[in-house]
Amino acid sequence: MILQKYQKNIDRFLKDITNEIIVSSISIWEIAIKISIKKLILPFELKNILNEIDKLNINILEISSEHLIKVADLPFFHEDPFDRLIISQAIIENLPVISSDNNFDYYQIKTIW
């Protein structure tokens, strides 16, 4: 039941045409790593995800030097290197993040969940 509530929030956000949807290249990188170590099994290939992102005109946020520098300044509330970089991107680009990870709440970013 709780998951349905959050799913509705996410669906509402994604369907609102005034919102620009951006996917971090870090998320795609993490998916690729998890597929390669068999920690994530998908019924399709990673290139299908990239094709859908392209087809839906979703922008991919690449990693910049500014994002990397911000990671070094972040307090160490979160240990996951992928998430720390996503947090730094969210701070630098002033973007909300869709995540259920409570550790994101320690940083000055908006989470949608």
N, CA, C and O of each residue as an XYZ file, in Angstrom:
452
protein
N       0.815     -1.198      0.000
C       0.000      0.000      0.000
C       0.859      1.264      0.000
O       0.578      2.212     -0.733
N       1.907      1.271      0.826
C       2.789      2.436      0.881
C       3.472      2.642     -0.460
O       3.585      3.771     -0.938
N       3.926      1.558     -1.065
C       4.600      1.656     -2.355
C       3.667      2.266     -3.400
O       4.108      3.056     -4.235
N       2.379      1.906     -3.361
C       1.418      2.461     -4.312
C       1.306      3.976     -4.174
O       1.181      4.690     -5.170
N       1.351      4.460     -2.936
C       1.287      5.906     -2.698
C       2.464      6.597     -3.380
O       2.293      7.603     -4.069
N       3.664      6.044     -3.180
C       4.847      6.654     -3.777
C       4.843      6.507     -5.287
O       5.268      7.410     -6.009
N       4.364      5.371     -5.758
C       4.278      5.167     -7.199
C       3.378      6.219     -7.836
O       3.664      6.694     -8.935
N       2.306      6.583     -7.163
C       1.411      7.624     -7.677
C       2.132      8.970     -7.744
O       1.966      9.717     -8.708
N       2.934      9.280     -6.719
C       3.715     10.525     -6.732
C       4.671     10.552     -7.913
O       4.787     11.556     -8.616
N       5.347      9.445     -8.119
C       6.317      9.360     -9.216
C       5.589      9.444    -10.557
O       6.005     10.185    -11.448
N       4.503      8.685    -10.699
C       3.739      8.721    -11.950
C       3.261     10.134    -12.261
O       3.351     10.595    -13.399
N       2.750     10.817    -11.235
C       2.249     12.192    -11.422
C       3.391     13.102    -11.893
O       3.215     13.907    -12.806
N       4.545     12.966    -11.268
C       5.692     13.787    -11.637
C       6.118     13.504    -13.077
O       6.356     14.431    -13.852
N       6.213     12.222    -13.432
C       6.686     11.857    -14.767
C       5.701     12.230    -15.871
O       6.106     12.537    -16.992
N       4.417     12.204    -15.556
C       3.394     12.507    -16.567
C       3.132     14.001    -16.736
O       2.481     14.410    -17.697
N       3.628     14.807    -15.821
C       3.441     16.252    -15.909
C       4.358     16.786    -17.012
O       5.580     16.797    -16.861
N       3.767     17.223    -18.103
C       4.567     17.646    -19.263
C       5.389     18.902    -19.013
O       6.257     19.243    -19.818
N       5.129     19.593    -17.912
C       5.935     20.777    -17.593
C       7.267     20.381    -16.945
O       8.168     21.211    -16.824
N       7.392     19.118    -16.530
C       8.643     18.648    -15.931
C       9.585     18.109    -17.002
O       9.184     17.330    -17.866
N      10.814     18.528    -16.932
C      11.832     17.967    -17.815
C      12.415     16.748    -17.104
O      12.858     16.841    -15.959
N      12.411     15.612    -17.785
C      12.932     14.381    -17.205
C      14.398     14.238    -17.627
O      14.736     14.312    -18.808
N      15.241     14.033    -16.640
C      16.679     13.890    -16.878
C      17.144     12.622    -16.168
O      16.775     12.375    -15.020
N      17.945     11.830    -16.849
C      18.527     10.631    -16.258
C      20.025     10.859    -16.137
O      20.680     11.282    -17.089
N      20.551     10.575    -14.970
C      21.989     10.718    -14.777
C      22.726      9.575    -15.469
O      22.306      8.420    -15.406
N      23.813      9.910    -16.119
C      24.652      8.871    -16.728
C      25.166      7.905    -15.662
O      25.502      6.759    -15.961
N      25.223      8.369    -14.435
C      25.662      7.526    -13.321
C      24.677      6.388    -13.103
O      25.084      5.257    -12.837
N      23.394      6.674    -13.210
C      22.378      5.630    -13.050
C      22.526      4.563    -14.126
O      22.416      3.370    -13.843
N      22.774      4.985    -15.343
C      22.953      4.042    -16.443
C      24.226      3.219    -16.223
O      24.240      2.011    -16.461
N      25.275      3.868    -15.776
C      26.542      3.199    -15.471
C      26.339      2.149    -14.374
O      26.846      1.032    -14.476
N      25.599      2.513    -13.331
C      25.347      1.578    -12.229
C      24.533      0.378    -12.713
O      24.810     -0.754    -12.319
N      23.535      0.615    -13.559
C      22.754     -0.485    -14.126
C      23.674     -1.405    -14.929
O      23.583     -2.627    -14.810
N      24.552     -0.832    -15.740
C      25.475     -1.628    -16.548
C      26.372     -2.505    -15.677
O      26.589     -3.676    -15.989
N      26.885     -1.949    -14.600
C      27.745     -2.715    -13.688
C      26.954     -3.835    -13.040
O      27.431     -4.967    -12.968
N      25.748     -3.535    -12.564
C      24.936     -4.565    -11.902
C      24.543     -5.680    -12.870
O      24.461     -6.842    -12.472
N      24.303     -5.340    -14.129
C      24.025     -6.368    -15.134
C      25.269     -7.249    -15.324
O      25.163     -8.474    -15.378
N      26.433     -6.626    -15.424
C      27.662     -7.385    -15.707
C      28.062     -8.317    -14.572
O      28.686     -9.351    -14.814
N      27.712     -7.965    -13.329
C      28.060     -8.838    -12.199
C      26.879     -9.719    -11.795
O      26.902    -10.380    -10.757
N      25.847     -9.711    -12.642
C      24.650    -10.551    -12.439
C      23.868    -10.211    -11.172
O      23.153    -11.055    -10.632
N      24.005     -8.985    -10.705
C      23.226     -8.526     -9.559
C      21.873     -7.973    -10.012
O      20.966     -7.785     -9.201
N      21.752     -7.715    -11.312
C      20.513     -7.236    -11.909
C      20.268     -8.036    -13.182
O      21.081     -8.024    -14.106
N      19.142     -8.726    -13.214
C      18.758     -9.507    -14.386
C      17.543     -8.826    -15.006
O      16.504     -8.684    -14.362
N      17.682     -8.410    -16.251
C      16.586     -7.754    -16.960
C      16.134     -8.622    -18.123
O      16.939     -9.373    -18.675
N      14.870     -8.538    -18.507
C      14.393     -9.323    -19.648
C      14.726     -8.680    -20.995
O      14.199     -9.081    -22.033
N      15.601     -7.684    -20.964
C      16.018     -6.976    -22.175
C      17.440     -6.470    -21.960
O      17.974     -6.538    -20.853
N      18.039     -5.966    -23.020
C      19.419     -5.485    -22.948
C      19.467     -4.007    -22.540
O      18.497     -3.266    -22.695
N      20.621     -3.612    -22.019
C      20.826     -2.218    -21.616
C      20.581     -1.264    -22.781
O      20.060     -0.166    -22.583
N      20.947     -1.668    -23.980
C      20.742     -0.779    -25.129
C      19.266     -0.466    -25.342
O      18.935      0.577    -25.904
N      18.355     -1.369    -24.893
C      16.930     -1.088    -24.994
C      16.545      0.082    -24.091
O      15.714      0.911    -24.461
N      17.148      0.146    -22.914
C      16.899      1.267    -22.007
C      17.369      2.567    -22.662
O      16.661      3.574    -22.652
N      18.562      2.528    -23.224
C      19.109      3.722    -23.882
C      18.262      4.125    -25.085
O      18.064      5.315    -25.331
N      17.766      3.152    -25.831
C      16.888      3.461    -26.967
C      15.602      4.120    -26.508
O      15.126      5.060    -27.146
N      15.026      3.637    -25.397
C      13.800      4.232    -24.861
C      14.051      5.654    -24.362
O      13.236      6.550    -24.579
N      15.178      5.847    -23.697
C      15.542      7.188    -23.230
C      15.623      8.143    -24.420
O      15.118      9.264    -24.370
N      16.257      7.683    -25.474
C      16.386      8.495    -26.683
C      15.028      8.735    -27.341
O      14.717      9.857    -27.740
N      14.226      7.688    -27.451
C      12.916      7.779    -28.093
C      11.990      8.750    -27.350
O      11.187      9.451    -27.966
N      12.113      8.779    -26.024
C      11.266      9.650    -25.209
C      11.848     11.061    -25.041
O      11.311     11.882    -24.297
N      12.950     11.324    -25.744
C      13.630     12.629    -25.662
C      14.001     13.001    -24.236
O      13.905     14.162    -23.840
N      14.425     12.003    -23.469
C      14.888     12.245    -22.103
C      16.370     12.590    -22.179
O      17.151     11.905    -22.840
N      16.738     13.651    -21.499
C      18.140     14.071    -21.499
C      18.950     13.227    -20.533
O      18.461     12.822    -19.478
N      20.193     12.970    -20.907
C      21.132     12.273    -20.027
C      22.097     13.308    -19.481
O      22.754     14.024    -20.236
N      22.173     13.379    -18.158
C      23.076     14.318    -17.501
C      24.435     13.648    -17.343
O      24.586     12.687    -16.588
N      25.407     14.163    -18.059
C      26.769     13.619    -17.989
C      27.475     14.134    -16.743
O      27.045     15.110    -16.128
N      28.544     13.478    -16.388
C      29.340     13.864    -15.219
C      30.278     15.007    -15.622
O      31.015     14.903    -16.602
N      30.240     16.088    -14.858
C      31.138     17.219    -15.127
C      32.206     17.297    -14.038
O      32.094     16.660    -12.990
N      33.226     18.077    -14.303
C      34.265     18.270    -13.289
C      33.683     18.950    -12.050
O      34.124     18.677    -10.933
N      32.701     19.832    -12.235
C      32.058     20.490    -11.105
C      31.340     19.473    -10.202
O      31.370     19.592     -8.977
N      30.702     18.482    -10.817
C      30.044     17.421    -10.047
C      31.071     16.644     -9.229
O      30.839     16.326     -8.063
N      32.207     16.343     -9.854
C      33.260     15.580     -9.168
C      33.850     16.367     -7.999
O      34.114     15.809     -6.934
N      34.049     17.647     -8.205
C      34.599     18.498     -7.136
C      33.621     18.553     -5.968
O      34.036     18.536     -4.809
N      32.330     18.619     -6.267
C      31.322     18.686     -5.207
C      31.321     17.414     -4.358
O      31.098     17.482     -3.149
N      31.566     16.263     -4.972
C      31.613     14.999     -4.222
C      32.640     15.097     -3.097
O      32.402     14.608     -1.993
N      33.767     15.720     -3.372
C      34.827     15.847     -2.360
C      34.393     16.706     -1.183
O      34.915     16.553     -0.079
N      33.440     17.608     -1.407
C      32.960     18.504     -0.349
C      31.764     17.957      0.420
O      31.386     18.515      1.450
N      31.163     16.875     -0.066
C      29.954     16.359      0.576
C      30.257     15.741      1.938
O      31.251     15.031      2.089
N      29.413     16.006      2.922
C      29.539     15.275      4.184
C      29.312     13.784      3.902
O      28.617     13.430      2.949
N      29.884     12.939      4.709
C      29.873     11.510      4.420
C      28.695     10.790      5.074
O      28.883      9.819      5.806
N      27.482     11.272      4.805
C      26.277     10.606      5.294
C      25.984      9.359      4.474
O      25.414      8.389      4.976
N      26.375      9.396      3.223
C      26.096      8.292      2.302
C      27.412      7.718      1.804
O      28.302      8.465      1.399
N      27.541      6.401      1.830
C      28.804      5.770      1.440
C      28.829      5.300     -0.006
O      29.907      5.100     -0.566
N      27.673      5.119     -0.619
C      27.624      4.589     -1.980
C      28.180      5.628     -2.963
O      27.650      6.736     -3.053
N      29.239      5.281     -3.696
C      29.873      6.266     -4.590
C      28.953      6.732     -5.723
O      29.009      7.893     -6.126
N      28.111      5.838     -6.235
C      27.179      6.242     -7.290
C      26.192      7.279     -6.745
O      25.962      8.318     -7.363
N      25.619      6.981     -5.585
C      24.644      7.899     -4.999
C      25.275      9.227     -4.604
O      24.642     10.274     -4.737
N      26.498      9.199     -4.128
C      27.182     10.450     -3.767
C      27.350     11.343     -5.001
O      27.212     12.563     -4.915
N      27.645     10.732     -6.128
C      27.800     11.514     -7.357
C      26.444     12.031     -7.852
O      26.349     13.158     -8.338
N      25.407     11.214     -7.728
C      24.060     11.676     -8.090
C      23.649     12.837     -7.184
O      23.064     13.813     -7.654
N      23.949     12.735     -5.895
C      23.646     13.820     -4.950
C      24.393     15.091     -5.348
O      23.822     16.182     -5.319
N      25.654     14.957     -5.716
C      26.412     16.151     -6.110
C      25.831     16.765     -7.379
O      25.781     17.988     -7.505
N      25.391     15.930     -8.319
C      24.751     16.461     -9.526
C      23.467     17.212     -9.162
O      23.202     18.294     -9.686
N      22.678     16.629     -8.264
C      21.419     17.259     -7.864
C      21.661     18.620     -7.220
O      20.919     19.573     -7.457
N      22.707     18.697     -6.405
C      23.034     19.968     -5.746
C      23.496     20.997     -6.774
O      22.981     22.114     -6.816
N      24.456     20.621     -7.592
C      25.024     21.556     -8.583
C      23.974     22.003     -9.592
O      23.896     23.186     -9.925
N      23.168     21.065    -10.081
C      22.189     21.379    -11.129
C      20.839     21.814    -10.566
O      19.931     22.163    -11.321
N      20.706     21.793     -9.225
C      19.447     22.135     -8.555
C      18.288     21.312     -9.105
O      17.275     21.850     -9.553
N      18.464     19.986     -9.060
C      17.480     19.049     -9.592
C      16.943     18.149     -8.483
O      17.686     17.776     -7.576
N      15.664     17.799     -8.548
C      15.153     16.795     -7.606
C      15.608     15.408     -8.055
O      15.967     15.202     -9.214
N      15.585     14.466     -7.120
C      16.001     13.095     -7.402
C      14.860     12.153     -7.021
O      14.266     12.290     -5.951
N      14.562     11.209     -7.889
C      13.602     10.169     -7.534
C      14.389      9.070     -6.829
O      15.224      8.401     -7.437
N      14.115      8.896     -5.548
C      14.819      7.880     -4.762
C      14.060      7.581     -3.481
O      13.431      8.461     -2.893
N      14.127      6.328     -3.060
C      13.551      5.934     -1.774
C      14.622      5.839     -0.692
O      14.338      5.467      0.447
N      15.843      6.176     -1.058
C      16.977      6.073     -0.138
C      16.915      7.201      0.898
O      17.031      8.378      0.556
N      16.733      6.830      2.149
C      16.621      7.832      3.218
C      17.898      8.632      3.426
O      17.839      9.733      3.972
N      19.042      8.119      3.012
C      20.298      8.847      3.165
C      20.333     10.123      2.323
O      21.108     11.036      2.610
N      19.503     10.187      1.296
C      19.447     11.394      0.464
C      18.896     12.571      1.262
O      19.185     13.730      0.965
N      18.095     12.253      2.286
C      17.469     13.305      3.094
C      18.484     14.132      3.884
O      18.164     15.235      4.327
N      19.681     13.625      4.065
C      20.713     14.346      4.821
C      21.345     15.472      4.007
O      22.066     16.306      4.554
N      21.081     15.496      2.730
C      21.666     16.494      1.847
C      20.615     17.517      1.437
O      19.415     17.262      1.542
N      21.060     18.648      0.982
C      20.154     19.731      0.613
C      19.649     19.546     -0.808
O      19.930     20.345     -1.702
N      18.889     18.457     -0.991
C      18.282     18.197     -2.290
C      16.833     17.787     -2.061
O      16.457     17.322     -0.986
N      16.047     17.972     -3.090
C      14.645     17.540     -3.035
C      14.563     16.122     -3.587
O      15.113     15.822     -4.647
N      13.873     15.262     -2.856
C      13.649     13.907     -3.353
C      12.169     13.725     -3.637
O      11.313     14.275     -2.943
N      11.886     12.952     -4.658
C      10.531     12.620     -5.014
C      10.372     11.134     -4.753
O      11.053     10.304     -5.355
N       9.468     10.816     -3.854
C       9.191      9.425     -3.538
C       7.938      9.274     -2.787
O       7.556      8.157     -2.439
